[in-house]
């Protein structure tokens, strides 16, 4: 069953560029994983150092056992203590419906 993680980050002042560089590297690599569905990165319009990542995978156990251990995540995980003002806020959700804009037929 697919699982979605909503992860909120509070980036330390002056660390946003490094945060984005490391996260973009991980996201670019993740998209090639067979169990990956999608990821959407959001920024708080009031504070660019508040970021939310919405990430969907095919299987929670695979994320725990395999995906979190991928070598491309090592630098990202190792840097989090220096990049963030506090711990990540992680919640886990199961999708029950997904809608997208209808494509124009003109």
N, C-alpha and C positions, 0 to 999 in steps of 0.2 A: 504494500500500500504506500503510495507517495506520502512524503512528509515535507512540511515547510518549516524552515527556521526563520524567525524574525529576530535579528540581532541588532541591538542598538549600541552605538559607540559614542563616547564622549572623548574626542581627541584633545590632547594637550595643546595649548597655544604654541605655535611655531612648529608643530609636528605634522600638519595636514599633508604637506607635499610628500613626505616620507611614507606616511600612512597610505596615501593613495597609490604611490608607486608600488609598494609591497602588496597591497590588496589587489590592484589591477593585474599584477603578475599571477597571483593565485586565481583570480577570476578567469583570466585568459587561458590558463591551463585546465581549469575545471570544466570548461565548456566541451572538452574533448572526452570526458569520462562517459562511459556508456550508461551509467545510472543517473546522470545529471539531467534535470529537466530545464531549469531556468534560474536566473538570479537577476534581481533588480536592485540597484543601489540608489538610495534616496538621500538628499541633503535637506536639513531643516532650513527653510527660507529665512528664518530669523537668526540662525547661528550656523555657519558653515562647518563648525567643528562638531556638530551633532549629526551623525550619519546613521541611517538604518539600512540594513541589508536584508532583503527578502530572497530566500534561497530554497528551491524545491529539488528534492532528490527522490529516486524511486523507492529507497528502502532505508529506514533509520539504522538498522543493524549494520548495513553496509557502510553507512557514513561513519559509525563508531569504529568498526573493525578495519576498514580499508581506507576510506577517503581522508579521514583526519590524519592518517599516517603517511600520506603521499609526500615525497621529497620536496615538491614545489611549495608545500605549506610550511616547511621548517623555518625559513627566514621570517616569514609573516608571524608565526606563533612566537618565535623567540623575541621579536621586537615589541610585542603588544604591551608589556609592562612599561616600556619607555614611551610608547606612543599615546597611551590612554590615561585619562585623568582618574579613571576608576575601572572596576570590572565591567565586562560586557554584560548587557542585559539580554539573555537568550530565552526565547519562548518557542515552543514546538507546537505545530498545528497540523491537522490533516485536512487537505483540500476536499471540499464537498461540491464545489461548482467553480467553473472558470468561464469567463465571458471575455470576448475580444470585440473590437469594433468590426462591424460588417464591412467587407471590401466593396468599394464602388464598382459598379458594372458598366460605367460609361465609357 
